[in-house]
């Protein structure tokens, strides 16, 4: 049985894994994780719905650079975003119907525009998913701090903790995640609708809500006063590009169609339409309320003239927090805390969209050999665990690097989103062109022409927005994404090239066999003891064409003693001694093996390495270090097979307490080797050479090497 500490470590590992992940799920239950529309909406739409909490804020932050004089632009910017939102939702409804396999923009671009476009989309989406987690969680923490400003010093720690909790929740399985996230998402939507309705009712009754920042003025940044003409146009476009964060997350449904219940395409399209209606209504209402309540926010708090706190340390409240306080009666009202609670919760949980989309896309890319194959493997709970862990790791790194500041992270956002939008929509246009070339049914052709027009409109608008975003945000930090996407693209191409090369290299030759001309066996020997005899017996059992026992002479006296013992026992295997004037072990063995290979290039050299198997952690430090180095070098030598022949020490399994171990002359598990190689297992065991005899220097010259072994490291 394993040692007690091994049992304890194994038990703790299993218990921790089960507490975090849950019990394993059988593969044949994969279909049971499919989602209904009721559960799919909060899972896949939470990102797009939650972005309304900061999309309006991003518009106001840009306009505030010129003071309060240009806040009148906000409704016009919001109106343009609403039109774009409707166009993109309509475009993606065509995608989910035409491509229900779940590849989304990646599959569309690859099949219709080629591999180059497909990998560009994949690079953009991978970056976008990571940023979705970082931005959403950081914005959620912002709203928590808006309710409890004293928590500002723990901003980064809270964000990292939330990412860890999301990863653990998703590792438990998509159904459990969906059930847990449904209530907060619907509670958020209801809360925002009540906020908008109450604010509109108050405005209609002549008592419009007034934000706490309405009386504060904003100090304009140098160069942003007296804007007119093209300068004003570009200023409005910059606000528009920031507000386009409201569109993030729309593509998640197209990427996650396989997670829906049948009919998958229809259910995904319906969910997408519901998402569009909810998000547009909430974004429009929040923007209108922010204008009516005269909400003022700035990128630099010290630009707010009249801010009551210390502008260097005290944070501003978010737009949604200011509206909650204005509509429901102050920062101590139940309505304010409800809005802040559901806003923070939905923003944190919005990252779940990426936790569903990133692993699915990673699995598709891994199946196409563009990412490591481990990303295509499902874990205990039938989820792509490796993708979840990879996403959470990169998101945590971004949060730590940018101190969980939404304003800094938001500059990296959107480029990836609109890159995939644009290429995906133009890929759909080509898809419909191909379909129309063969379709003869008038009704089907009419439907395809309508779909093509929708996708062409979407592709045109998103391409224009992409250009605007790149131009307006490049120097503000978007250059990082512009650099990262080509790096990811090159990495995926390199991975694909590696897998392709390996596959071609491993294809069997026509009519060619895998059997070598001959096999030359080499058993590494340090001294004559049980592990060495086991390795010799095992090597003989493989029936090689030649068999050599090899030892390295690093000490003349020890080598002479080994030769004498070898001859005395009459071992029927020749012992070859190679000299090592510099007391090295690895290089002389490698040179000997390579010489055999040069002499017989078509032959195979099989090297047998006796090794100890120990049971205590500290014993690993005393054994097998030289053997590990030697095996590592031999594995890279063509035409060489390396075989480890283990010898289990009593500490490895505590089996010495069994009666057969206590009997004199009993042999250890293995080949029943006695005094000579290949001897009968029922013969009485002879004393081993070197047993009971002190070592002549060099410490424990174990079986792990031929003078190769634990404790026989030349460095010692």
MOTARA-V736486 format. One record per backbone hydrogen bond with DSSP energy under -1.0 kcal/mol. CO is the residue of the C=O (numbers start at 0). NH is the residue of the N-H. If there is no record, write none. Layout:
CO/NH ; CO/NH
//
This chain:
2/6 ; 3/7 ; 4/8 ; 5/9 ; 6/10 ; 7/11 ; 8/12 ; 9/13 ; 10/14 ; 11/15 ; 12/16 ; 13/17 ; 14/18 ; 15/19 ; 16/20 ; 25/28 ; 26/29 ; 28/31 ; 29/32 ; 30/33 ; 34/260 ; 35/39 ; 36/40 ; 38/42 ; 39/43 ; 40/44 ; 44/48 ; 45/49 ; 46/50 ; 48/51 ; 49/52 ; 50/53 ; 50/54 ; 53/57 ; 54/58 ; 55/59 ; 56/60 ; 57/61 ; 58/62 ; 59/63 ; 61/64 ; 62/65 ; 63/66 ; 64/220 ; 67/70 ; 69/72 ; 70/73 ; 72/76 ; 73/77 ; 74/78 ; 75/79 ; 76/80 ; 77/81 ; 78/82 ; 79/83 ; 80/84 ; 81/85 ; 82/86 ; 83/87 ; 84/88 ; 85/89 ; 86/90 ; 87/91 ; 88/92 ; 90/94 ; 91/95 ; 92/96 ; 93/97 ; 94/98 ; 102/105 ; 103/107 ; 104/108 ; 105/109 ; 106/110 ; 107/111 ; 108/112 ; 113/117 ; 114/118 ; 115/119 ; 116/120 ; 117/121 ; 118/122 ; 119/123 ; 120/124 ; 121/125 ; 122/126 ; 123/127 ; 124/128 ; 125/129 ; 126/130 ; 127/131 ; 128/132 ; 129/133 ; 130/134 ; 131/135 ; 132/136 ; 133/137 ; 134/138 ; 135/139 ; 136/140 ; 137/141 ; 138/142 ; 139/143 ; 140/144 ; 141/145 ; 142/146 ; 143/147 ; 147/150 ; 148/151 ; 150/153 ; 151/154 ; 153/157 ; 154/158 ; 155/159 ; 156/160 ; 157/161 ; 158/162 ; 159/163 ; 160/164 ; 161/165 ; 162/166 ; 163/167 ; 164/168 ; 165/169 ; 166/170 ; 169/172 ; 172/176 ; 173/177 ; 174/178 ; 175/179 ; 176/180 ; 177/181 ; 180/184 ; 181/185 ; 182/186 ; 183/187 ; 184/188 ; 185/189 ; 186/190 ; 187/191 ; 188/192 ; 189/193 ; 190/194 ; 191/195 ; 192/196 ; 193/197 ; 194/198 ; 195/199 ; 196/200 ; 197/201 ; 198/202 ; 199/203 ; 200/204 ; 201/206 ; 202/205 ; 210/213 ; 212/215 ; 216/304 ; 220/223 ; 227/230 ; 228/232 ; 229/233 ; 230/234 ; 231/235 ; 232/236 ; 233/237 ; 234/238 ; 235/239 ; 236/240 ; 237/241 ; 238/242 ; 239/243 ; 241/244 ; 242/245 ; 243/246 ; 244/247 ; 246/249 ; 250/254 ; 251/255 ; 255/258 ; 256/259 ; 258/34 ; 262/266 ; 263/267 ; 264/268 ; 265/269 ; 266/270 ; 267/271 ; 268/272 ; 269/273 ; 270/274 ; 271/275 ; 272/276 ; 273/277 ; 274/278 ; 275/279 ; 276/280 ; 277/281 ; 278/282 ; 279/283 ; 280/284 ; 281/285 ; 282/286 ; 283/287 ; 284/288 ; 285/289 ; 286/290 ; 287/291 ; 288/292 ; 289/294 ; 292/210 ; 299/302 ; 300/303 ; 302/218 ; 303/306 ; 304/216 ; 309/312 ; 309/313 ; 317/321 ; 318/322 ; 319/323 ; 320/324 ; 321/325 ; 322/326 ; 323/327 ; 324/329 ; 329/332 ; 332/336 ; 333/337 ; 334/338 ; 335/339 ; 336/340 ; 337/341 ; 338/342 ; 339/343 ; 340/344 ; 341/345 ; 342/346 ; 343/347 ; 344/348 ; 345/349 ; 348/351 ; 349/352 ; 350/354 ; 351/355 ; 352/356 ; 353/357 ; 355/359 ; 356/360 ; 357/361 ; 358/362 ; 359/363 ; 360/364 ; 361/365 ; 362/366 ; 363/367 ; 364/369 ; 365/368 ; 371/374 ; 372/375 ; 373/376 ; 378/381 ; 379/24 ; 382/378 ; 382/384 ; 383/387 ; 384/388 ; 385/389 ; 386/390 ; 387/391 ; 388/392 ; 389/393 ; 390/394 ; 391/395 ; 392/396 ; 393/397 ; 394/398 ; 395/399 ; 396/400 ; 397/401 ; 398/403 ; 401/404 ; 404/408 ; 405/409 ; 408/411 ; 412/414 ; 413/417 ; 414/418 ; 415/419 ; 416/420 ; 417/421 ; 418/422 ; 419/423 ; 420/424 ; 421/425 ; 422/426 ; 423/427 ; 424/428 ; 425/429 ; 426/430 ; 427/431 ; 428/432 ; 429/433 ; 430/434 ; 431/435 ; 432/436 ; 434/437 ; 434/438 ; 440/444 ; 441/445 ; 442/446 ; 443/447 ; 444/448 ; 445/449 ; 446/450 ; 447/451 ; 448/452 ; 449/453 ; 450/454 ; 451/455 ; 452/456 ; 453/457 ; 454/458 ; 455/459 ; 456/460 ; 457/461 ; 458/462 ; 459/463 ; 460/464 ; 461/465 ; 462/466 ; 463/467 ; 464/468 ; 465/469 ; 466/470 ; 467/471 ; 468/472 ; 469/473 ; 472/477 ; 473/476 ; 473/478 ; 476/479 ; 477/481 ; 478/482 ; 479/483 ; 480/484 ; 482/486 ; 483/487 ; 484/488 ; 485/489 ; 486/490 ; 487/491 ; 488/492 ; 489/493 ; 490/494 ; 491/495 ; 492/496 ; 493/497 ; 494/498 ; 495/499 ; 496/500 ; 497/501 ; 498/502 ; 499/503 ; 500/504 ; 501/505 ; 508/511 ; 517/603 ; 518/544 ; 518/545 ; 519/605 ; 520/547 ; 521/607 ; 522/549 ; 528/532 ; 529/533 ; 530/534 ; 531/535 ; 532/536 ; 533/537 ; 534/538 ; 535/539 ; 536/540 ; 537/541 ; 539/542 ; 545/520 ; 547/522 ; 548/575 ; 549/524 ; 550/577 ; 551/553 ; 552/579 ; 554/558 ; 555/559 ; 556/560 ; 557/561 ; 558/562 ; 559/563 ; 560/564 ; 561/565 ; 562/566 ; 563/567 ; 564/568 ; 565/570 ; 573/548 ; 575/550 ; 577/552 ; 579/582 ; 584/588 ; 585/589 ; 586/590 ; 587/591 ; 588/592 ; 589/593 ; 590/594 ; 591/595 ; 592/596 ; 593/597 ; 594/598 ; 595/599 ; 599/602 ; 601/516 ; 603/519 ; 604/640 ; 605/521 ; 606/642 ; 607/523 ; 608/644 ; 610/646 ; 612/648 ; 618/621 ; 623/627 ; 624/628 ; 625/629 ; 626/630 ; 627/631 ; 628/632 ; 629/633 ; 630/634 ; 633/636 ; 636/639 ; 638/604 ; 640/606 ; 642/608 ; 644/610 ; 646/612 ; 648/651 ; 649/653 ; 654/657 ; 657/660 ; 657/661 ; 662/665 ; 675/678 ; 679/682 ; 687/690 ; 689/692 ; 698/700 ; 699/701 ; 704/706 ; 708/711 ; 709/701 ; 712/715
//
